[in-house]
Amino acid sequence: MEEKKTMSQLLRDLPVSEAKVFPIHKRTSVVNTIQRLKFEGYKFSTETFAGLGRYVVVKMVNPKKKNHE
């Protein structure tokens, strides 16, 4: 049985330039998650397709890795 990922984990694991489509009724939850992930260094682009009932998120940037040398 596959473990269900949280929304924040789904967005963290999303490859750069890839899109994830959410139902429009999840928009507020997605926006709140994106705001939290911005503090970790992630950047996303979003677009709403209200007529289709879709909210699309595209990952633009992953956080920079810190070198511990």
C-alpha distances in whole Angstrom, upper triangle without the diagonal:
4,7,9,12,16,19,21,18,18,21,22,20,21,24,28,29,26,25,23,24,23,24,28,27,25,28,29,26,25,29,29,26,28,31,29,28,31,32,30,32,30,31,30,32,31,33,33,33,34,35,32,30,28,28,28,27,28,28,31,31,29,31,33,32,34,36,37,40
4,6,9,13,15,17,14,14,18,18,16,18,20,24,25,22,22,19,20,20,22,25,25,22,25,26,23,22,26,26,22,24,27,26,24,28,29,26,28,26,28,27,28,28,29,30,30,31,32,29,27,25,25,24,24,24,24,27,27,25,27,30,29,31,33,34,37
4,6,10,13,14,12,12,16,16,14,17,20,23,25,22,21,19,20,19,21,24,23,20,23,24,20,20,23,23,20,22,25,22,21,25,26,24,26,24,26,25,27,26,28,28,29,30,32,29,27,25,24,23,22,23,23,26,26,24,25,28,27,29,31,32,35
4,7,9,12,10,10,13,14,13,15,18,21,23,20,19,16,17,16,17,20,19,17,19,20,17,16,20,19,16,19,22,20,19,23,24,22,24,22,23,22,24,23,25,25,26,27,29,26,23,21,20,20,19,21,20,24,24,22,24,27,26,29,31,32,35
4,6,8,6,6,10,10,10,12,15,18,20,17,17,14,15,14,17,19,19,15,17,18,15,14,17,17,13,15,18,17,15,19,20,18,20,18,20,19,21,20,23,23,24,25,28,25,22,20,19,18,17,18,17,21,20,18,20,23,23,25,28,29,32
4,5,5,6,9,10,11,12,16,18,20,18,17,14,15,13,15,17,17,13,15,15,11,11,14,13,10,13,15,13,13,16,17,16,18,16,18,17,19,19,21,21,23,24,27,24,21,19,17,17,15,17,16,20,20,18,19,22,22,25,28,29,32
4,5,5,6,9,10,11,14,16,18,15,14,11,12,10,13,14,14,10,12,12,9,7,11,10,7,9,12,11,11,14,16,15,16,14,15,14,16,15,17,18,20,21,23,21,18,16,14,13,12,14,13,17,17,16,17,21,22,24,27,29,33
4,5,5,6,9,10,13,15,17,15,14,12,14,13,16,17,17,13,13,13,10,9,11,10,6,8,10,9,7,11,12,11,13,11,13,12,15,15,18,19,21,23,26,24,21,18,16,15,12,13,12,15,15,13,14,18,18,21,24,25,29
4,5,5,6,9,12,14,16,15,14,12,15,14,17,19,19,16,16,17,14,12,14,14,10,11,14,12,10,13,15,12,14,12,14,14,17,17,20,21,23,25,28,25,23,20,18,16,14,14,13,16,15,13,14,17,17,20,23,24,28
4,6,5,6,10,12,14,12,11,9,11,11,15,17,17,14,15,16,13,11,14,14,11,11,15,14,11,15,17,15,16,13,14,13,15,15,18,19,21,22,25,22,20,17,15,13,11,12,11,14,15,13,15,19,19,22,25,27,30
4,5,5,9,10,12,10,10,8,11,11,15,16,17,14,14,15,12,9,11,12,9,8,12,11,9,11,14,12,12,9,10,9,12,12,15,17,19,21,24,22,20,16,13,12,9,9,8,11,11,10,12,16,17,20,23,25,29
4,6,8,10,12,11,12,11,15,15,19,20,21,17,17,18,15,12,14,14,10,10,13,11,8,11,12,10,10,8,10,10,14,15,18,20,23,25,28,25,23,20,17,15,12,11,9,11,10,8,10,13,14,17,20,22,25
4,6,9,12,10,11,11,14,15,19,21,22,19,19,20,18,15,17,17,14,13,16,15,12,14,16,13,14,11,13,13,15,17,20,21,23,26,28,25,24,20,18,16,13,12,10,12,12,10,12,15,15,18,21,23,26
4,7,9,7,8,8,11,13,17,19,21,18,17,19,17,14,16,17,14,13,16,16,12,14,17,15,14,11,12,11,13,14,16,19,20,23,25,22,21,18,15,13,10,9,7,10,10,9,13,15,16,20,23,25,28
4,6,5,8,10,14,16,20,22,24,21,20,22,20,17,18,20,17,15,18,18,15,16,18,16,14,11,12,11,13,15,18,20,22,25,27,24,24,20,18,14,12,9,7,9,9,9,12,14,15,19,21,24,27
4,5,9,11,15,17,21,22,24,22,20,22,21,17,18,20,17,14,17,18,14,14,17,15,13,10,9,9,11,13,16,19,21,24,26,24,24,20,17,14,11,8,5,6,6,7,11,13,15,18,21,24,26
4,7,10,13,16,20,21,23,21,20,22,21,17,18,20,18,15,18,19,16,16,19,18,15,12,11,9,9,12,14,17,19,22,24,22,22,18,16,12,10,6,5,6,8,10,14,16,18,22,24,28,30
4,7,10,13,17,19,21,19,18,21,20,16,17,20,17,15,18,19,16,17,20,19,17,13,12,10,10,12,13,16,17,20,22,20,19,16,14,10,8,6,6,8,11,12,16,18,20,24,26,29,32
4,7,10,13,15,18,15,15,18,17,13,15,18,15,14,17,19,16,17,20,19,18,14,13,10,9,9,10,13,14,17,18,16,16,12,10,7,5,4,7,10,13,14,17,20,22,26,29,32,34
4,7,10,12,15,12,12,15,14,11,13,16,14,12,16,17,15,17,20,19,19,15,14,11,11,10,11,12,13,16,17,15,14,10,8,6,5,6,9,12,14,15,18,22,23,27,30,32,35
4,7,9,12,10,10,14,13,10,13,16,14,14,17,19,17,19,22,22,21,18,16,13,12,10,10,10,10,12,14,11,10,6,6,5,6,9,12,15,18,19,22,25,27,30,33,36,39
4,6,8,7,7,11,10,8,11,14,13,13,16,18,17,19,22,22,22,18,17,14,13,11,11,10,10,11,14,11,9,6,5,6,8,11,14,17,19,20,23,26,28,31,34,37,40
4,5,6,7,11,11,10,13,15,15,15,18,20,20,22,24,25,25,22,20,17,16,13,12,10,10,10,11,9,6,5,6,9,11,15,17,20,23,24,26,30,32,35,38,40,43
4,5,5,9,10,10,11,14,15,15,17,19,20,21,24,25,25,22,20,17,15,12,10,8,8,7,10,9,5,5,5,9,11,15,18,21,23,25,27,30,33,35,39,41,44
4,6,8,9,10,11,13,14,16,18,19,20,22,24,25,26,23,22,19,18,15,14,11,12,10,12,12,8,8,9,12,14,18,20,23,25,26,28,32,34,36,40,42,45
4,6,5,6,9,10,11,12,14,16,17,18,21,22,23,20,19,16,16,13,13,11,13,12,15,14,10,9,8,11,12,15,17,20,22,23,24,28,30,33,36,38,41
4,5,5,6,9,10,10,12,14,15,16,19,20,21,18,17,14,13,10,10,9,11,11,14,13,10,9,6,9,10,14,16,18,20,21,23,27,29,31,35,37,41
4,5,5,6,9,10,11,13,14,16,18,19,20,18,17,15,15,12,13,12,14,13,17,17,14,12,10,13,13,16,17,20,21,22,23,27,29,31,35,37,40
4,6,5,6,9,10,11,12,14,16,17,19,17,16,14,15,13,15,14,16,16,19,18,15,14,11,13,12,16,16,19,20,20,21,25,27,29,33,34,38
4,5,5,6,9,10,10,12,15,16,16,14,13,11,12,10,12,12,14,15,18,17,14,12,9,10,9,12,13,15,17,17,19,22,24,27,30,32,36
4,5,5,6,9,10,11,13,15,15,13,12,10,11,9,11,11,15,15,19,18,16,13,10,11,10,12,13,15,16,17,18,22,24,26,30,32,35
4,5,5,6,9,10,12,14,15,13,13,12,14,13,15,15,18,19,22,22,19,17,13,14,13,15,15,17,18,18,18,22,24,25,29,31,34
4,5,5,6,9,10,11,13,11,12,11,13,12,15,16,19,20,23,22,19,17,14,14,11,14,13,15,15,15,15,19,21,23,26,28,32
4,5,5,6,9,10,10,8,8,7,10,10,13,15,18,19,23,22,19,16,13,12,9,11,10,12,12,12,13,17,19,21,25,27,30
4,5,5,7,9,10,9,9,9,12,12,15,17,20,21,25,24,22,19,15,15,13,14,13,14,14,14,14,17,20,21,25,27,30
4,5,6,7,10,9,11,12,14,15,18,20,23,24,28,27,24,21,18,18,15,16,14,15,14,14,13,16,18,19,23,25,28
4,5,5,7,6,8,9,13,14,17,19,23,24,28,26,24,21,17,16,13,13,11,12,11,10,10,13,15,17,20,22,26
4,5,5,5,6,8,11,13,17,19,23,24,28,27,25,22,18,17,13,13,11,11,10,10,9,12,15,16,20,22,26
4,5,7,9,12,15,17,21,23,26,28,31,30,28,25,22,21,17,17,14,14,12,12,9,12,14,15,19,20,24
4,6,9,12,16,18,22,24,27,29,32,31,29,26,22,21,17,16,13,13,11,9,7,9,11,12,16,17,21
4,7,10,14,16,20,23,26,28,32,30,29,25,22,20,16,15,11,11,8,7,4,7,10,12,15,18,21
4,7,10,13,17,20,23,25,28,27,25,22,18,16,12,11,8,8,5,5,5,9,12,14,18,20,23
4,7,10,14,17,20,23,26,24,23,20,16,14,10,9,6,5,5,7,8,11,14,17,21,23,26
4,7,10,13,16,19,22,21,20,16,13,10,7,6,4,5,7,9,11,15,18,21,24,27,30
4,7,11,14,16,19,18,18,14,11,8,6,5,6,7,10,13,15,18,21,24,27,30,33
4,7,10,13,16,15,14,11,7,6,5,6,9,10,13,16,18,21,24,27,30,33,36
4,7,9,12,12,11,9,6,5,7,9,12,13,17,19,22,25,28,31,34,37,40
4,6,9,9,8,6,5,6,9,12,15,17,20,22,25,28,31,34,37,40,43
4,6,5,6,5,6,8,11,14,17,19,23,25,28,31,34,37,40,43,46
4,5,5,6,8,11,14,17,20,22,26,28,30,33,36,39,43,45,48
4,6,8,10,13,16,19,23,25,28,30,33,36,39,42,45,48,51
4,5,9,11,15,17,21,23,27,29,31,35,37,40,44,46,49
4,7,10,14,17,20,23,26,27,30,34,36,39,42,45,48
4,6,10,13,16,19,22,24,26,30,32,35,39,41,44
4,7,10,13,16,19,20,23,27,29,32,35,38,41
4,7,10,13,16,18,21,24,26,29,33,35,38
4,7,9,12,14,17,20,23,26,29,32,35
4,6,9,12,15,18,20,24,27,30,32
4,6,8,11,14,16,20,23,26,29
4,7,10,13,16,19,22,25,27
4,7,9,12,15,18,21,24
4,6,9,12,15,18,21
4,6,9,13,15,18
4,6,9,13,15
4,6,10,12
4,6,9
4,6
4
